[in-house]
Amino acid sequence: MKIERRINKINMPQICPFCKSRNISLYLGGYLGKLYKCGSCNYVGPVIIEMSEEDYRKLMEEEEKSNRSQQVD
């Protein structure tokens, strides 16, 4: 069961919690935790979003619809 979780986690894209970019890299890491850095908005922090590729596509579609509706108003 643990092996299945690790395999599934490998295929999950890492996403910036601020700009939703996939341009995330490990900034610092060690025994106490990890810090990630977004190459798009320069966010640095311990929190990133990990989700399936399908869920990421849905999120981006919803974000795009939301942006379009705000531009119309």
N, CA, C and O atoms as a printed pandas DataFrame, in Angstrom:
     atom_number atom_name residue_name chain_id  residue_number  x_coord  y_coord  z_coord
0              1         N          MET        A               1    0.821   -1.193    0.000
1              2        CA          MET        A               1    0.000    0.000    0.000
2              3         C          MET        A               1    0.869    1.263    0.000
3              4         O          MET        A               1    0.547    2.223   -0.701
4              5         N          LYS        A               2    1.948    1.283    0.761
5              6        CA          LYS        A               2    2.829    2.449    0.778
6              7         C          LYS        A               2    3.490    2.644   -0.582
7              8         O          LYS        A               2    3.689    3.778   -1.019
8              9         N          ILE        A               3    3.827    1.555   -1.246
9             10        CA          ILE        A               3    4.462    1.648   -2.560
10            11         C          ILE        A               3    3.508    2.298   -3.554
11            12         O          ILE        A               3    3.932    3.143   -4.343
12            13         N          GLU        A               4    2.230    1.925   -3.534
13            14        CA          GLU        A               4    1.252    2.521   -4.438
14            15         C          GLU        A               4    1.142    4.022   -4.230
15            16         O          GLU        A               4    1.051    4.773   -5.201
16            17         N          ARG        A               5    1.149    4.466   -2.990
17            18        CA          ARG        A               5    1.059    5.905   -2.700
18            19         C          ARG        A               5    2.264    6.641   -3.257
19            20         O          ARG        A               5    2.113    7.728   -3.815
20            21         N          ARG        A               6    3.443    6.080   -3.122
21            22        CA          ARG        A               6    4.650    6.726   -3.639
22            23         C          ARG        A               6    4.616    6.820   -5.155
23            24         O          ARG        A               6    4.989    7.847   -5.721
24            25         N          ILE        A               7    4.175    5.762   -5.814
25            26        CA          ILE        A               7    4.096    5.783   -7.268
26            27         C          ILE        A               7    3.104    6.844   -7.729
27            28         O          ILE        A               7    3.397    7.603   -8.652
28            29         N          ASN        A               8    1.946    6.903   -7.102
29            30        CA          ASN        A               8    0.947    7.903   -7.473
30            31         C          ASN        A               8    1.446    9.310   -7.214
31            32         O          ASN        A               8    1.148   10.214   -7.995
32            33         N          LYS        A               9    2.197    9.526   -6.143
33            34        CA          LYS        A               9    2.686   10.851   -5.801
34            35         C          LYS        A               9    3.733   11.337   -6.805
35            36         O          LYS        A               9    3.850   12.539   -7.043
36            37         N          ILE        A              10    4.488   10.418   -7.390
37            38        CA          ILE        A              10    5.506   10.796   -8.363
38            39         C          ILE        A              10    4.864   11.450   -9.581
39            40         O          ILE        A              10    5.434   12.383  -10.147
40            41         N          ASN        A              11    3.702   10.984   -9.989
41            42        CA          ASN        A              11    3.037   11.500  -11.190
42            43         C          ASN        A              11    2.246   12.777  -10.950
43            44         O          ASN        A              11    1.640   13.304  -11.883
44            45         N          MET        A              12    2.238   13.287   -9.726
45            46        CA          MET        A              12    1.463   14.482   -9.423
46            47         C          MET        A              12    2.294   15.740   -9.654
47            48         O          MET        A              12    3.391   15.867   -9.110
48            49         N          PRO        A              13    1.779   16.666  -10.456
49            50        CA          PRO        A              13    2.511   17.923  -10.644
50            51         C          PRO        A              13    2.500   18.763   -9.368
51            52         O          PRO        A              13    1.540   18.730   -8.599
52            53         N          GLN        A              14    3.569   19.509   -9.156
53            54        CA          GLN        A              14    3.662   20.436   -8.027
54            55         C          GLN        A              14    3.264   21.819   -8.540
55            56         O          GLN        A              14    3.745   22.277   -9.576
56            57         N          ILE        A              15    2.376   22.470   -7.791
57            58        CA          ILE        A              15    1.761   23.710   -8.263
58            59         C          ILE        A              15    1.934   24.808   -7.225
59            60         O          ILE        A              15    1.802   24.564   -6.026
60            61         N          CYS        A              16    2.231   26.016   -7.689
61            62        CA          CYS        A              16    2.364   27.176   -6.813
62            63         C          CYS        A              16    0.991   27.547   -6.251
63            64         O          CYS        A              16    0.026   27.628   -7.012
64            65         N          PRO        A              17    0.877   27.776   -4.936
65            66        CA          PRO        A              17   -0.417   28.128   -4.354
66            67         C          PRO        A              17   -0.882   29.543   -4.698
67            68         O          PRO        A              17   -2.051   29.870   -4.491
68            69         N          PHE        A              18    0.009   30.384   -5.219
69            70        CA          PHE        A              18   -0.364   31.763   -5.544
70            71         C          PHE        A              18   -0.725   31.953   -7.006
71            72         O          PHE        A              18   -1.799   32.468   -7.315
72            73         N          CYS        A              19    0.165   31.540   -7.918
73            74        CA          CYS        A              19   -0.080   31.813   -9.339
74            75         C          CYS        A              19   -0.514   30.581  -10.125
75            76         O          CYS        A              19   -0.794   30.685  -11.319
76            77         N          LYS        A              20   -0.574   29.413   -9.480
77            78        CA          LYS        A              20   -1.004   28.145  -10.079
78            79         C          LYS        A              20   -0.048   27.648  -11.160
79            80         O          LYS        A              20   -0.433   26.815  -11.981
80            81         N          SER        A              21    1.172   28.134  -11.176
81            82        CA          SER        A              21    2.172   27.699  -12.143
82            83         C          SER        A              21    2.753   26.354  -11.727
83            84         O          SER        A              21    2.771   26.008  -10.546
84            85         N          ARG        A              22    3.223   25.608  -12.709
85            86        CA          ARG        A              22    3.903   24.344  -12.427
86            87         C          ARG        A              22    5.416   24.533  -12.398
87            88         O          ARG        A              22    6.163   23.556  -12.352
88            89         N          ASN        A              23    5.862   25.759  -12.425
89            90        CA          ASN        A              23    7.282   26.092  -12.452
90            91         C          ASN        A              23    7.843   26.135  -11.018
91            92         O          ASN        A              23    8.350   27.169  -10.583
92            93         N          ILE        A              24    7.753   25.017  -10.289
93            94        CA          ILE        A              24    8.164   24.919   -8.891
94            95         C          ILE        A              24    9.443   24.108   -8.798
95            96         O          ILE        A              24    9.583   23.080   -9.461
96            97         N          SER        A              25   10.362   24.562   -7.988
97            98        CA          SER        A              25   11.583   23.794   -7.748
98            99         C          SER        A              25   11.911   23.808   -6.257
99           100         O          SER        A              25   11.489   24.702   -5.522
100          101         N          LEU        A              26   12.656   22.821   -5.833
101          102        CA          LEU        A              26   13.085   22.748   -4.445
102          103         C          LEU        A              26   14.119   23.831   -4.201
103          104         O          LEU        A              26   15.128   23.889   -4.904
104          105         N          TYR        A              27   13.889   24.681   -3.228
105          106        CA          TYR        A              27   14.764   25.811   -2.922
106          107         C          TYR        A              27   15.744   25.424   -1.818
107          108         O          TYR        A              27   16.955   25.587   -1.971
108          109         N          LEU        A              28   15.230   24.924   -0.734
109          110        CA          LEU        A              28   16.037   24.424    0.385
110          111         C          LEU        A              28   15.371   23.173    0.918
111          112         O          LEU        A              28   14.146   23.055    0.878
112          113         N          GLY        A              29   16.153   22.251    1.412
113          114        CA          GLY        A              29   15.563   21.052    1.993
114          115         C          GLY        A              29   16.520   20.386    2.947
115          116         O          GLY        A              29   17.737   20.456    2.776
116          117         N          GLY        A              30   15.977   19.750    3.931
117          118        CA          GLY        A              30   16.803   19.065    4.915
118          119         C          GLY        A              30   15.952   18.320    5.906
119          120         O          GLY        A              30   14.821   17.936    5.609
120          121         N          TYR        A              31   16.492   18.118    7.070
121          122        CA          TYR        A              31   15.796   17.363    8.098
122          123         C          TYR        A              31   14.558   18.079    8.624
123          124         O          TYR        A              31   13.591   17.425    9.016
124          125         N          LEU        A              32   14.570   19.383    8.638
125          126        CA          LEU        A              32   13.466   20.134    9.228
126          127         C          LEU        A              32   12.336   20.439    8.265
127          128         O          LEU        A              32   11.294   20.948    8.677
128          129         N          GLY        A              33   12.519   20.143    7.017
129          130        CA          GLY        A              33   11.468   20.400    6.039
130          131         C          GLY        A              33   12.028   20.888    4.726
131          132         O          GLY        A              33   13.237   20.861    4.498
132          133         N          LYS        A              34   11.132   21.334    3.866
133          134        CA          LYS        A              34   11.521   21.791    2.535
134          135         C          LYS        A              34   10.930   23.162    2.266
135          136         O          LYS        A              34    9.856   23.501    2.763
136          137         N          LEU        A              35   11.640   23.938    1.479
137          138        CA          LEU        A              35   11.127   25.207    0.969
138          139         C          LEU        A              35   11.163   25.119   -0.554
139          140         O          LEU        A              35   12.141   24.657   -1.141
140          141         N          TYR        A              36   10.098   25.563   -1.169
141          142        CA          TYR        A              36    9.993   25.538   -2.616
142          143         C          TYR        A              36    9.995   26.961   -3.155
143          144         O          TYR        A              36    9.608   27.901   -2.461
144          145         N          LYS        A              37   10.433   27.110   -4.399
145          146        CA          LYS        A              37   10.432   28.426   -5.038
146          147         C          LYS        A              37    9.733   28.319   -6.386
147          148         O          LYS        A              37    9.989   27.406   -7.171
148          149         N          CYS        A              38    8.845   29.273   -6.633
149          150        CA          CYS        A              38    8.149   29.351   -7.915
150          151         C          CYS        A              38    8.957   30.234   -8.860
151          152         O          CYS        A              38    9.308   31.364   -8.521
152          153         N          GLY        A              39    9.246   29.712  -10.037
153          154        CA          GLY        A              39    9.997   30.472  -11.027
154          155         C          GLY        A              39    9.162   31.532  -11.726
155          156         O          GLY        A              39    9.707   32.406  -12.400
156          157         N          SER        A              40    7.839   31.465  -11.571
157          158        CA          SER        A              40    6.965   32.429  -12.237
158          159         C          SER        A              40    6.689   33.664  -11.384
159          160         O          SER        A              40    6.767   34.788  -11.880
160          161         N          CYS        A              41    6.366   33.461  -10.098
161          162        CA          CYS        A              41    6.010   34.608   -9.243
162          163         C          CYS        A              41    6.983   34.815   -8.078
163          164         O          CYS        A              41    6.779   35.707   -7.254
164          165         N          ASN        A              42    8.030   34.006   -8.007
165          166        CA          ASN        A              42    9.066   34.090   -6.964
166          167         C          ASN        A              42    8.573   33.782   -5.555
167          168         O          ASN        A              42    9.211   34.171   -4.577
168          169         N          TYR        A              43    7.436   33.083   -5.442
169          170        CA          TYR        A              43    6.976   32.610   -4.133
170          171         C          TYR        A              43    8.017   31.661   -3.555
171          172         O          TYR        A              43    8.533   30.797   -4.263
172          173         N          VAL        A              44    8.326   31.818   -2.273
173          174        CA          VAL        A              44    9.185   30.887   -1.552
174          175         C          VAL        A              44    8.454   30.490   -0.285
175          176         O          VAL        A              44    8.070   31.349    0.508
176          177         N          GLY        A              45    8.258   29.194   -0.090
177          178        CA          GLY        A              45    7.574   28.733    1.101
178          179         C          GLY        A              45    7.461   27.229    1.153
179          180         O          GLY        A              45    7.817   26.536    0.200
180          181         N          PRO        A              46    6.964   26.723    2.273
181          182        CA          PRO        A              46    6.870   25.276    2.452
182          183         C          PRO        A              46    5.614   24.662    1.843
183          184         O          PRO        A              46    5.515   23.438    1.753
184          185         N          VAL        A              47    4.662   25.478    1.426
185          186        CA          VAL        A              47    3.383   24.966    0.946
186          187         C          VAL        A              47    3.347   24.962   -0.575
187          188         O          VAL        A              47    3.583   25.984   -1.219
188          189         N          ILE        A              48    3.048   23.795   -1.138
189          190        CA          ILE        A              48    2.773   23.667   -2.567
190          191         C          ILE        A              48    1.527   22.799   -2.703
191          192         O          ILE        A              48    1.107   22.145   -1.749
192          193         N          ILE        A              49    0.955   22.800   -3.872
193          194        CA          ILE        A              49   -0.222   21.980   -4.138
194          195         C          ILE        A              49    0.216   20.802   -4.993
195          196         O          ILE        A              49    0.908   20.976   -5.996
196          197         N          GLU        A              50   -0.188   19.607   -4.596
197          198        CA          GLU        A              50    0.045   18.420   -5.409
198          199         C          GLU        A              50   -1.313   17.828   -5.754
199          200         O          GLU        A              50   -2.107   17.524   -4.863
200          201         N          MET        A              51   -1.580   17.664   -7.044
201          202        CA          MET        A              51   -2.859   17.090   -7.480
202          203         C          MET        A              51   -2.627   16.334   -8.774
203          204         O          MET        A              51   -1.586   16.483   -9.414
204          205         N          SER        A              52   -3.589   15.534   -9.150
205          206        CA          SER        A              52   -3.459   14.759  -10.376
206          207         C          SER        A              52   -3.477   15.694  -11.583
207          208         O          SER        A              52   -3.939   16.833  -11.509
208          209         N          GLU        A              53   -2.969   15.185  -12.677
209          210        CA          GLU        A              53   -2.939   15.961  -13.921
210          211         C          GLU        A              53   -4.351   16.357  -14.346
211          212         O          GLU        A              53   -4.569   17.474  -14.816
212          213         N          GLU        A              54   -5.299   15.452  -14.184
213          214        CA          GLU        A              54   -6.695   15.722  -14.548
214          215         C          GLU        A              54   -7.286   16.839  -13.683
215          216         O          GLU        A              54   -7.950   17.740  -14.197
216          217         N          ASP        A              55   -7.046   16.777  -12.381
217          218        CA          ASP        A              55   -7.551   17.818  -11.483
218          219         C          ASP        A              55   -6.917   19.172  -11.791
219          220         O          ASP        A              55   -7.571   20.209  -11.680
220          221         N          TYR        A              56   -5.632   19.158  -12.180
221          222        CA          TYR        A              56   -4.953   20.406  -12.535
222          223         C          TYR        A              56   -5.594   21.029  -13.773
223          224         O          TYR        A              56   -5.804   22.241  -13.825
224          225         N          ARG        A              57   -5.902   20.201  -14.767
225          226        CA          ARG        A              57   -6.559   20.716  -15.977
226          227         C          ARG        A              57   -7.912   21.337  -15.641
227          228         O          ARG        A              57   -8.259   22.402  -16.152
228          229         N          LYS        A              58   -8.674   20.660  -14.773
229          230        CA          LYS        A              58   -9.976   21.194  -14.354
230          231         C          LYS        A              58   -9.808   22.523  -13.629
231          232         O          LYS        A              58  -10.568   23.460  -13.874
232          233         N          LEU        A              59   -8.830   22.615  -12.748
233          234        CA          LEU        A              59   -8.569   23.852  -12.017
234          235         C          LEU        A              59   -8.249   24.993  -12.976
235          236         O          LEU        A              59   -8.755   26.103  -12.816
236          237         N          MET        A              60   -7.417   24.722  -13.965
237          238        CA          MET        A              60   -7.038   25.763  -14.914
238          239         C          MET        A              60   -8.230   26.182  -15.787
239          240         O          MET        A              60   -8.358   27.357  -16.132
240          241         N          GLU        A              61   -9.097   25.235  -16.142
241          242        CA          GLU        A              61  -10.301   25.572  -16.911
242          243         C          GLU        A              61  -11.228   26.457  -16.096
243          244         O          GLU        A              61  -11.769   27.436  -16.612
244          245         N          GLU        A              62  -11.415   26.116  -14.814
245          246        CA          GLU        A              62  -12.254   26.936  -13.935
246          247         C          GLU        A              62  -11.657   28.325  -13.746
247          248         O          GLU        A              62  -12.382   29.320  -13.731
248          249         N          GLU        A              63  -10.354   28.392  -13.602
249          250        CA          GLU        A              63   -9.657   29.677  -13.443
250          251         C          GLU        A              63   -9.855   30.537  -14.698
251          252         O          GLU        A              63  -10.094   31.740  -14.606
252          253         N          GLU        A              64   -9.751   29.905  -15.859
253          254        CA          GLU        A              64   -9.921   30.620  -17.116
254          255         C          GLU        A              64  -11.357   31.134  -17.266
255          256         O          GLU        A              64  -11.569   32.267  -17.697
256          257         N          LYS        A              65  -12.341   30.301  -16.910
257          258        CA          LYS        A              65  -13.742   30.733  -16.961
258          259         C          LYS        A              65  -13.992   31.895  -16.011
259          260         O          LYS        A              65  -14.693   32.848  -16.353
260          261         N          SER        A              66  -13.420   31.812  -14.831
261          262        CA          SER        A              66  -13.569   32.874  -13.835
262          263         C          SER        A              66  -12.967   34.183  -14.344
263          264         O          SER        A              66  -13.560   35.249  -14.177
264          265         N          ASN        A              67  -11.807   34.102  -14.954
265          266        CA          ASN        A              67  -11.156   35.301  -15.494
266          267         C          ASN        A              67  -11.968   35.914  -16.627
267          268         O          ASN        A              67  -12.075   37.136  -16.728
268          269         N          ARG        A              68  -12.545   35.060  -17.486
269          270        CA          ARG        A              68  -13.364   35.563  -18.582
270          271         C          ARG        A              68  -14.615   36.276  -18.071
271          272         O          ARG        A              68  -14.985   37.331  -18.586
272          273         N          SER        A              69  -15.273   35.694  -17.046
273          274        CA          SER        A              69  -16.488   36.301  -16.529
274          275         C          SER        A              69  -16.194   37.619  -15.816
275          276         O          SER        A              69  -17.030   38.522  -15.832
276          277         N          GLN        A              70  -15.026   37.745  -15.192
277          278        CA          GLN        A              70  -14.651   39.006  -14.534
278          279         C          GLN        A              70  -14.344   40.095  -15.565
279          280         O          GLN        A              70  -14.596   41.274  -15.315
280          281         N          GLN        A              71  -13.806   39.708  -16.715
281          282        CA          GLN        A              71  -13.494   40.686  -17.755
282          283         C          GLN        A              71  -14.765   41.228  -18.395
283          284         O          GLN        A              71  -14.791   42.385  -18.813
284          285         N          VAL        A              72  -15.810   40.428  -18.482
285          286        CA          VAL        A              72  -17.074   40.835  -19.081
286          287         C          VAL        A              72  -17.789   41.840  -18.188
287          288         O          VAL        A              72  -18.412   42.776  -18.688
288          289         N          ASP        A              73  -17.706   41.657  -16.870
289          290        CA          ASP        A              73  -18.413   42.538  -15.931
290          291         C          ASP        A              73  -17.894   43.933  -15.910
291          292         O          ASP        A              73  -18.402   44.770  -15.163
